[in-house]
Amino acid sequence: MIDAEQRKEPRFPGYKESSVREEIKKQLRQEKTAEDKLTGIAGGACGGDILFHELCIELEIPSEIFLALPIDEFRKASVSFAGTEWEQRFETLIKNLPVHILADKKDNSKTGNIWEEANLWMLDTALANGGKNMSLLALWDGKGGDGSGGTEHMIKVAKEQGAKTKIIDINQL
């Protein structure tokens, strides 16, 4: 997620949005050269998730939003703190893309943590065809998150499942 204004240790400061956008676009273009049809899967948080979906639309790659919580709860937890511009971008995406909500699923929890569950759900969905040509594109600073179920968790479980992982190092942008 993009940093909140009061964040003490910057991870994704707002001034890096343009360079992050360009790097995600570059990575998506490389993936798009594959022969198989692409489908993007990501959450809807302010920052990398929203940029990913916007770029998928721009590059004509179908994408789907996977939310850990119902839309209003998710917005409060992962979008609103960044301001009205991010809220408007989120609203545009949820109106124009397929939205899946983990809380609507009746499966029993594997981890007891909704954010980790969402990571596993997205990964399981992406690997449903056996993982053929599946790539995890992760925007990451290489550090642990502010809570469980973040990027570090997703990278760890993706690698354990044998997924090809491409990391965009925010520190290098």
Order of alpha helices (4+ residues) and beta strands (2+ residues): alpha-beta-alpha-beta-alpha-alpha-beta-alpha-beta-alpha-beta
